[in-house]
Structure formats: structure tokens, C-alpha cells
Amino acid sequence: MVSRSSPRRGVRRWTDRPDAPLQLVCFAHAGGGAGAYRSWGQQLPPGFEVLAAQYPGREDRVGDDLVDEMDKLVDMLARDLIGLVDRPWLVFGHSMGSAVAFETVRRLRQLGCPEPDRLVVSGRRAPDRFRGGDVHRRGPEALRQELERLGGTPAEVFEHPELAAMVLRVLDNDYRLIETYHPRAEEPLSCPVTVVVATDDPELSSPDAAAWHTLGAGGDVVELPGDHFYLIPHRDRLLAQIVARVDPALTGAGVFGP
């Protein structure tokens, strides 16, 4: 599902709600795509319209060349989002998607677009706490070990050589992108930053989470149970936290589970 007007290769609109007062734009983790957020459109209250960034080289863009440079990817996504974000909006990014979301918002700001009301990030340290990495230089076995460390990838994937090769190809590209990314110094965003930390996530701890707040107008930290991919089993709890930052009354309206 794409735009109500002209198709945008880099954006999927998972709920077509032209009268919704808010838009939520989502950015996926390394190896992931817009499909990670397909169910969010149906689960969120009617006041939200959900859009998701679709990185090239995966899902319905599998025929497009992969992009392994942050600046190039962000340029493409920002161009496709212009005109689609046409009302107050929020942004969510997970893992690599946190950094892509942050940089896309900064690029849109440079292009004269209003900033979101809030940036929600999870599963990754703040960009200015960059630690580097060399997983993308160590071959397929290192990528497999990384998938096992973080979880979230069914073991059955590696029982099918062609599927495994496709997954590892995309993951290698995304790790190259995020491990070679160095943010430029710019003015902080004018919106607050909510940081979601999973209790057993090896990629982000509560003490590191607050570093994101210096990149925006302060913010808060939310702790949820689970590992790096907590947002799969605890999707509704995460959505409730996002909604609560807009209208706390909605979270008690029976929209979400316990």
C-alpha cells in the first residue's frame, strides 16, 4: 500500500486515514523493512495514520539496489516523505532504524519541513555515542552469530540456503551502513526524545539511554521487558507507551491488551 497520490518507493502507508489528526512514521532495524510495522496500523487507535520507511533491496523492493551509506539512504527517504507528512507527526525507530529516523528528521528539517512532535527510539545508543564495529567485514558466519546474539530471526531461515543468503546479504549491507555511520554535529532537534529500553537488550542499557536526550528537547526513558526484539511479543505495550505521550486517556480505553 502506497501513497493516496503518486507512488513513493521509500514509504508504505499501512493505514489510509486521511482524517486522522496524527501520523506515525516508522523505521525498521537492520535487515528489516516496512512490513515490520504492518500490524501497527490496525492496532493503533483511529487517530493515527501509520507510514513506514521501505529501505531498498528488501520485501517489495527486493529488485532495487541496496544502499550502504547513511547519507544516501536518508536523502532517498526524506525525498519520498516530503508531502506525505502533512499533519502533526511522531517518529519511531528501532535499532538501526533509530539512527535512520534521527537522520531523516534532520534532513527533512534542512529541507524546510516541520519537525515531529516526538521522536521515539529503541534498541540503539545515541548516534554521538558511536562505538564503530566490524561485523560487516567478518563474513557470513559473523553475521549469523550476530543474529543469534540478538534473536528475532527464526532458526528455520538457515534451513533454506537461498533464503539465508538473501537475509545475510541484506544484513551485511545494513551493518556496513550503521557501522560506518558518523553523525555530523548539528543543532539539537526541537522535539523531545522518548527512549525505550528492553530489560535484556545487549545493545542499549538504561544508563546509556538518556544520552539521546541531548540530541533533542529532553525527553524520557521507558523500560519494557524482553530482549533486543522485545517489540514483537510486547508490541501492544510499546504502542500504549507511544500513544500515552499523545493522549494518556487512550491507553485506558480498552484499545490495548494488558
C-alpha positions as CSV (number, residue, x, y, z in Angstrom):
1,M,0.0,0.0,0.0
2,V,1.5,3.3,-1.0
3,S,0.5,7.0,-1.3
4,R,-3.0,8.2,-1.9
5,S,-1.4,10.3,-4.7
6,S,1.7,9.3,-6.6
7,P,3.6,6.2,-5.5
8,R,6.6,6.6,-3.3
9,R,9.2,3.8,-3.4
10,G,10.5,4.5,0.0
11,V,7.3,4.8,2.0
12,R,4.4,2.4,2.8
13,R,1.1,3.7,4.2
14,W,-0.2,0.9,6.4
15,T,-3.4,2.7,7.3
16,D,-5.2,5.0,4.9
17,R,-6.7,7.5,7.3
18,P,-6.8,10.9,5.7
19,D,-8.8,12.4,8.6
20,A,-6.6,11.1,11.4
21,P,-5.1,14.0,13.3
22,L,-1.7,12.3,13.8
23,Q,0.8,10.4,11.7
24,L,3.3,7.9,13.0
25,V,6.3,7.3,10.7
26,C,8.3,4.1,11.5
27,F,11.9,3.0,10.6
28,A,13.0,-0.7,10.8
29,H,16.0,-2.5,12.2
30,A,19.0,-3.8,10.2
31,G,17.7,-6.5,7.9
32,G,14.1,-5.4,8.3
33,G,11.6,-3.5,6.2
34,A,8.3,-1.6,6.3
35,G,6.5,-4.9,6.8
36,A,7.7,-4.9,10.4
37,Y,5.0,-2.3,11.1
38,R,2.1,-3.6,9.0
39,S,0.1,-4.7,12.1
40,W,0.6,-1.3,13.9
41,G,-1.9,0.4,11.5
42,Q,-4.7,-1.9,12.7
43,Q,-3.7,-1.9,16.3
44,L,-3.4,1.8,16.9
45,P,-6.4,4.0,17.6
46,P,-8.2,5.6,14.6
47,G,-6.5,8.9,15.4
48,F,-3.2,7.6,14.0
49,E,-2.2,7.0,10.4
50,V,0.9,4.7,10.1
51,L,3.6,5.1,7.5
52,A,6.8,3.1,7.3
53,A,10.1,3.6,5.6
54,Q,10.8,1.0,3.0
55,Y,14.6,0.6,2.5
56,P,15.7,-0.6,-0.9
57,G,16.7,-4.2,-1.6
58,R,14.1,-6.0,0.6
59,E,10.4,-7.0,0.7
60,D,8.6,-5.4,-2.3
61,R,11.8,-3.5,-3.2
62,V,13.9,-6.7,-3.5
63,G,14.8,-5.7,-7.0
64,D,16.3,-2.3,-6.1
65,D,20.0,-1.9,-5.3
66,L,20.9,-2.0,-1.6
67,V,22.2,1.3,-0.1
68,D,25.0,1.1,2.4
69,E,25.6,4.8,3.1
70,M,23.6,6.7,5.6
71,D,23.5,10.0,3.8
72,K,22.4,8.4,0.5
73,L,19.6,6.4,2.2
74,V,18.4,9.4,4.2
75,D,18.3,11.5,1.1
76,M,16.1,9.0,-0.6
77,L,13.7,8.6,2.3
78,A,13.4,12.3,3.0
79,R,12.6,12.9,-0.6
80,D,9.8,10.3,-0.5
81,L,8.4,11.6,2.8
82,I,8.0,15.2,1.6
83,G,4.4,15.9,1.0
84,L,3.2,12.7,2.7
85,V,3.8,14.0,6.2
86,D,1.1,16.7,6.2
87,R,-0.1,17.0,9.8
88,P,1.4,16.6,13.3
89,W,3.6,13.6,13.4
90,L,5.6,11.3,15.5
91,V,8.6,9.1,14.6
92,F,9.6,5.6,15.8
93,G,12.8,3.8,15.0
94,H,14.2,0.5,16.3
95,S,17.9,-0.4,16.4
96,M,19.5,0.8,13.2
97,G,16.1,2.4,12.5
98,S,16.7,4.7,15.4
99,A,19.7,6.3,13.7
100,V,18.0,6.3,10.3
101,A,14.9,8.0,11.8
102,F,17.0,10.6,13.6
103,E,19.0,11.5,10.4
104,T,15.9,11.5,8.3
105,V,14.2,14.0,10.6
106,R,17.4,16.2,10.5
107,R,17.4,16.0,6.7
108,L,13.7,17.0,6.5
109,R,14.4,19.9,8.8
110,Q,17.1,21.0,6.4
111,L,14.5,20.9,3.6
112,G,12.2,23.1,5.5
113,C,9.8,20.5,6.8
114,P,8.3,20.8,10.3
115,E,9.9,18.6,13.0
116,P,7.9,15.8,14.5
117,D,6.1,16.3,17.9
118,R,8.3,13.5,19.3
119,L,11.0,11.1,18.3
120,V,10.7,7.6,19.9
121,V,13.8,5.4,19.6
122,S,14.8,2.0,20.9
123,G,17.5,-0.7,20.8
124,R,20.4,1.6,20.0
125,R,22.8,4.0,21.6
126,A,22.6,7.7,20.7
127,P,24.5,8.4,17.4
128,D,27.0,10.6,19.2
129,R,27.9,7.6,21.4
130,F,29.1,5.8,18.2
131,R,31.3,2.7,19.0
132,G,32.0,1.5,15.5
133,G,32.1,-2.1,14.5
134,D,33.5,-4.6,12.0
135,V,30.8,-7.3,11.8
136,H,30.2,-6.4,8.1
137,R,33.9,-7.2,7.4
138,R,34.0,-10.6,9.1
139,G,31.8,-12.6,6.7
140,P,28.6,-14.7,6.8
141,E,29.5,-16.6,10.0
142,A,29.9,-13.4,12.0
143,L,26.5,-12.2,10.7
144,R,24.9,-15.5,11.8
145,Q,26.4,-15.2,15.2
146,E,25.1,-11.6,15.4
147,L,21.6,-12.8,14.6
148,E,21.8,-15.5,17.3
149,R,23.0,-12.9,19.8
150,L,20.2,-10.5,19.2
151,G,17.4,-13.0,18.5
152,G,14.4,-12.2,16.3
153,T,15.4,-14.4,13.3
154,P,13.7,-17.8,13.2
155,A,16.2,-20.7,13.0
156,E,14.3,-22.1,10.1
157,V,15.7,-19.3,7.9
158,F,19.0,-21.1,7.8
159,E,17.5,-24.4,6.7
160,H,16.9,-22.8,3.3
161,P,20.1,-21.8,1.6
162,E,18.6,-19.3,-0.8
163,L,16.6,-17.5,1.9
164,A,19.6,-17.5,4.2
165,A,21.8,-16.0,1.5
166,M,19.2,-13.2,0.9
167,V,18.9,-12.4,4.6
168,L,22.6,-12.3,5.1
169,R,23.1,-10.1,2.0
170,V,20.7,-7.5,3.3
171,L,22.1,-7.7,6.8
172,D,25.7,-7.3,5.6
173,N,24.6,-4.2,3.8
174,D,22.8,-2.7,6.8
175,Y,25.7,-3.5,9.2
176,R,28.1,-1.8,6.8
177,L,25.8,1.3,6.7
178,I,25.4,1.5,10.5
179,E,29.0,0.6,11.4
180,T,30.5,3.2,9.1
181,Y,28.0,5.9,10.0
182,H,29.3,9.0,11.8
183,P,26.8,11.8,12.6
184,R,27.5,15.4,11.9
185,A,27.3,18.0,14.6
186,E,24.0,20.0,14.3
187,E,21.6,21.9,16.5
188,P,19.5,19.6,18.6
189,L,16.0,18.7,17.5
190,S,13.3,20.9,19.0
191,C,11.2,17.8,19.9
192,P,11.5,15.6,22.9
193,V,13.0,12.1,22.6
194,T,11.5,9.1,24.3
195,V,13.9,6.2,24.6
196,V,12.6,2.6,25.0
197,V,14.9,0.2,26.8
198,A,14.3,-3.6,27.0
199,T,15.5,-5.1,30.2
200,D,17.6,-7.8,28.5
201,D,18.7,-5.9,25.4
202,P,22.5,-6.2,25.0
203,E,22.5,-3.1,22.7
204,L,21.1,-0.5,25.0
205,S,21.1,-0.1,28.8
206,S,19.2,2.4,30.9
207,P,22.3,4.4,31.8
208,D,23.1,4.9,28.1
209,A,19.5,5.8,27.1
210,A,19.5,9.4,28.5
211,A,22.3,10.3,26.1
212,W,19.6,10.6,23.4
213,H,18.0,13.5,25.2
214,T,20.8,15.9,24.4
215,L,20.0,15.4,20.7
216,G,16.5,16.8,21.3
217,A,14.5,18.8,23.7
218,G,15.0,16.5,26.6
219,G,12.6,13.5,26.9
220,D,12.1,10.4,29.0
221,V,13.0,6.7,29.3
222,V,10.6,3.8,29.2
223,E,11.6,0.3,30.3
224,L,9.9,-2.8,28.9
225,P,10.6,-6.5,29.4
226,G,12.3,-8.5,26.8
227,D,15.4,-8.8,24.6
228,H,16.5,-6.8,21.6
229,F,13.3,-7.7,19.7
230,Y,11.0,-7.1,22.6
231,L,8.7,-5.1,20.3
232,I,7.4,-8.3,18.7
233,P,6.0,-10.1,21.8
234,H,5.3,-6.8,23.6
235,R,4.0,-4.8,20.7
236,D,0.8,-3.6,22.4
237,R,2.7,-2.4,25.5
238,L,5.1,-0.4,23.3
239,L,2.2,1.1,21.3
240,A,0.5,2.0,24.6
241,Q,3.6,3.9,25.6
242,I,3.7,5.8,22.3
243,V,0.0,6.7,22.5
244,A,0.4,7.8,26.1
245,R,2.8,10.5,25.0
246,V,0.0,12.0,22.9
247,D,-3.1,11.3,24.9
248,P,-2.8,9.2,28.2
249,A,-6.5,8.7,28.3
250,L,-6.4,6.5,25.2
251,T,-4.2,3.8,26.8
252,G,-7.0,3.0,29.3
253,A,-9.8,2.9,26.7
254,G,-9.5,-0.9,26.0
255,V,-7.6,-0.4,22.8
256,F,-4.6,-2.4,24.0
257,G,-4.1,-5.6,26.0
258,P,-2.6,-5.7,29.5
